[in-house]
Amino acid sequence: MTHDMPAGAALSLDGVDKTFTLHLQDAQVLPVLRNVAFDVPQGRCVVLGGESGAGKSTIMKMVFGSYGAEGGRILLRHGGSVLDLAAAAPREVLAARRDTMGYVSQFLRAVPRVAALDVVAEPLVERGSTRAAARERAGELLTRLSIPERLWSLPPATFSGGEQQRVNIARGFATERPLMLLDEPTASLDARNRGVVIEMIRERLSAGVGMLAIFHDADVREAVGDEIIDVRRFTPVREEVAA
């Protein structure tokens, strides 16, 4: 099936709905987001705004395929065509993650006992790089993010929170992908490393990468954000039921 999406968009959401079913409360269906619609242009950083609980991470997870959508389309420019992530088969979502969508969350999900260097190199190996070339690129990124070489052979589970986050960022930026999802990437970083991440984001934007981001850090948001989408406009009004 062919899908139309705006010219120059890396990602386009159109009429996306999300509900949660409360299984412990008589399977009550709770509308969370309704008619979510916006575009992420190539080379631009679109920031999801709104207070905690407004649905920012839910939108991010629907784009990445961790959550399903109840309605609407999530269109991704992928492999020379357009893929509707809301209707895609699991194998198509996995292929999109490998080749088209990078994701940096605020938490590192790494396999225990794997060296930090290999955690960062893994996405490159998955896409066909030799292990030697992937590890060289991983080392460059870890150096840029101030992870000393003496730590590269150790598993990130032994690192501090800030060090783990920098390994996470290095892994997310190891491959070149047309769309990047950034969920609080600078949450536990010091000022120097925040500055490095801002530089890395700007470099990718200059190369035409589209970015969808959540930043609680106002300095980072102002430094790289091109547009802020107030997620509250997609939140259904919940009627209070009198007791």
Helices and strands as residue ranges (DSSP letters): E 9-22, E 28-41, E 45-49, H 56-64, E 71-78, E 81-84, H 90-99, E 101-104, H 116-126, H 131-144, G 149-151, G 156-158, H 161-173, E 179-183, H 191-206, E 210-214, H 218-224, E 227-230, G 231-234
